[in-house]
């Protein structure tokens, strides 16, 4: 195909298809929920301490929020982490606002854990489980849903009760 510009003929470039400068399909999801094997994010489950015994996996990191890991279950996780603090689930300015999501929050802990994984400073986990008390579960879910940085790295996997899977 020859093109003309200002009276001059431009050479044929030999391309039959043009390539776009933009993505035709985003590799990461814009939803907070994990969409399955095609989703590049780490699947994240938020469970109660009682439910944690049913989702033990050898490729998962377990994060115990304001609790200790039951000693009889400790050897079944790939990696065990502990986080203690106050869970703040509501922000004034919306998800991802730096002034509303304190640097010592659970969201910052999850981001730091992702960075440790990338740097090889911990075992390379493929799944993450947050185990907390039943009274804190809703607040943890709200905190995760309100933090766009965390949901860009981790995709929430439905377990029971609060939300259901639509994939």
C-alpha positions in Angstrom: 0.0 0.0 0.0 1.5 3.3 -1.0 0.6 6.6 0.6 0.9 10.1 -0.9 1.8 13.1 1.1 2.4 16.5 -0.4 2.9 15.0 -3.9 5.5 12.5 -2.8 4.8 8.8 -2.6 5.8 7.2 0.7 7.3 3.7 0.6 5.2 0.6 1.5 6.0 -0.5 5.1 5.0 -4.1 4.5 2.5 -4.2 7.4 -0.8 -5.7 6.8 -2.1 -5.0 10.3 -1.6 -2.0 12.4 -0.7 -2.3 16.1 -2.3 -0.2 18.7 -0.3 1.8 21.3 -2.9 1.0 23.9 -3.8 -2.2 25.7 -6.7 -4.1 24.3 -7.2 -6.1 27.5 -6.0 -5.1 30.9 -4.0 -7.8 32.7 -5.2 -6.6 36.2 -8.8 -6.4 37.2 -10.6 -3.2 38.2 -12.8 -5.0 40.6 -11.8 -5.9 44.2 -12.8 -9.5 43.7 -10.5 -12.2 42.3 -11.7 -13.4 38.9 -10.1 -16.8 38.6 -6.9 -18.2 37.0 -6.7 -15.3 34.4 -6.5 -12.7 37.2 -2.8 -11.8 37.9 -3.4 -10.7 41.5 -2.9 -12.9 44.6 -6.1 -14.5 45.8 -6.9 -13.2 49.3 -9.4 -14.9 51.7 -10.6 -13.2 54.8 -11.8 -15.8 57.4 -12.5 -16.1 61.0 -10.2 -18.0 63.3 -12.6 -21.0 63.2 -12.7 -21.0 59.4 -9.0 -20.8 59.0 -8.6 -24.5 59.8 -10.4 -25.3 56.6 -8.4 -23.3 54.2 -4.8 -24.3 55.1 -2.7 -24.6 52.0 0.9 -25.3 51.4 1.3 -22.3 49.0 -0.4 -19.7 51.2 0.7 -17.1 53.7 -1.5 -16.8 56.8 -1.9 -13.4 58.4 -3.3 -13.5 61.9 -4.9 -10.2 62.9 -4.7 -9.5 66.6 -4.5 -13.2 67.2 -1.8 -15.9 67.4 -1.7 -18.9 65.1 -3.0 -22.0 66.8 0.2 -24.0 67.5 -1.2 -27.3 66.1 -1.8 -25.6 62.7 1.4 -23.7 62.4 3.4 -26.2 60.3 0.7 -26.4 57.5 1.2 -22.8 56.2 3.9 -21.8 53.8 4.4 -18.6 55.7 2.9 -17.2 58.9 2.7 -13.5 59.7 1.1 -11.6 62.6 -0.4 -8.1 62.5 -1.7 -6.2 65.5 -3.4 -2.9 65.5 -6.7 -1.0 65.2 -8.7 -1.8 62.0 -10.1 1.3 60.5 -12.6 0.5 57.8 -14.0 3.9 56.8 -12.1 6.8 55.3 -13.3 10.3 54.7 -11.9 10.8 51.2 -12.5 7.4 49.6 -10.3 4.4 48.7 -6.6 4.9 48.4 -6.4 8.3 50.1 -3.0 8.5 51.8 -4.1 10.7 54.6 -7.0 8.4 55.5 -5.2 5.1 55.3 -2.5 5.3 58.0 0.9 4.0 57.2 0.7 1.5 60.0 -2.6 -0.1 58.9 -3.3 -3.6 57.7 -3.4 -2.4 54.1 0.2 -1.1 54.4 1.2 -4.4 55.9 -0.2 -6.3 52.9 1.6 -4.0 50.5 4.9 -4.5 52.4 4.3 -8.3 52.4 3.8 -8.2 48.6 7.1 -6.3 48.3 8.9 -8.9 50.5 7.6 -11.6 48.3 8.9 -9.8 45.2 12.3 -9.3 46.7 12.6 -12.9 47.9 12.6 -11.9 51.6 9.9 -14.5 52.4 8.6 -17.6 50.8 6.9 -17.2 47.4 3.2 -17.6 48.3 0.5 -17.9 45.7 -2.5 -17.3 48.1 -3.1 -15.2 51.2 -5.4 -15.8 54.1 -6.3 -13.2 56.7 -7.6 -14.8 59.9 -9.3 -12.6 62.4 -12.1 -12.7 65.0 -15.6 -12.9 63.8 -16.3 -9.4 65.2 -13.5 -7.9 63.1 -14.2 -9.7 59.8 -16.6 -7.1 58.4 -14.2 -4.3 59.3 -11.3 -6.1 57.6 -13.4 -6.6 54.5 -14.4 -3.0 54.4 -10.8 -1.9 54.9 -9.6 -4.1 52.0 -12.4 -2.8 49.7 -11.6 0.8 50.5 -7.9 0.5 49.6 -7.4 0.6 45.9 -3.6 -0.1 46.2 -4.3 -3.3 48.1 -7.0 -4.4 45.7 -4.6 -3.9 42.8 -2.3 -6.5 44.3 -4.7 -8.9 46.0 -8.1 -10.0 44.8 -10.7 -10.9 47.4 -11.9 -14.5 47.2 -15.4 -15.2 48.6 -15.5 -17.6 51.5 -18.9 -17.3 53.1 -21.5 -14.9 54.3 -20.6 -11.3 53.4 -20.2 -11.6 49.6 -20.6 -14.2 47.0 -18.6 -15.2 43.9 -19.7 -13.9 40.5 -17.0 -15.5 38.4 
